[in-house]
Amino acid sequence: MVLRLSEDQWVLVLSPDLGVEAQERVVSALFAKKLGVHAERPLVIMRRDAGFRGPHLTWCPAGCVTDHSDDVRRGTFLADLSHRIGTSAVMTLAVWDARQSAVEAPVLSGQIGVDPYCEDPERAVPHVSLQVFEDEWMECLGPQELDAVTAKVRSHLTVLEDLSERLVEARASYRGVRS
């Protein structure tokens, strides 16, 4: 049974006899037919907002790799619902640590994400979060060590350029919850 309460609120009652895959197919068909959204992964999350508690029908954007099992099982505030899209662009460098000699630390690591219900319009569309570097130093590098770091950073620029191209694609195909 499907009941439309308002523009963005629906009640969907599925038989408990349906398996998870069958339930996802039904929800996907509902998205496609009623909303014109071809959802890669439909989600029925337990919404915890003060004005509305209970199931909320939404979807993952194309390429979402986020595990939403807690959002489904325990619930979340809509403003906290977040999607990571595609693989991260990760690079690490060996950084001196007085206790452990050298430790691999992330540098210029990026991830496409979207927080569709966020009030901040820049977060509500696909965007990249870039971890530049933690408070770590690479000290006393000689020419060979510096050349090795430079080569690694230069090769990572290609990965970041690919991330930028994927961001353009993600924004072009994204149908936000407010559109």
Secondary structure by P-SEA (a helix, b strand, c coil): ccccccccbbbbbbbccccaaaaaaaaaaaaaccccccccccccccccccccccbbbbbbcccccccccccccccccccccccccccccccccccccccccbbbbbcbbbbbbbcccccccccccbbbbbbcccccccccccaaaaaaaaaaaaaaaaaaaaaaaaaaaaaaacccccc
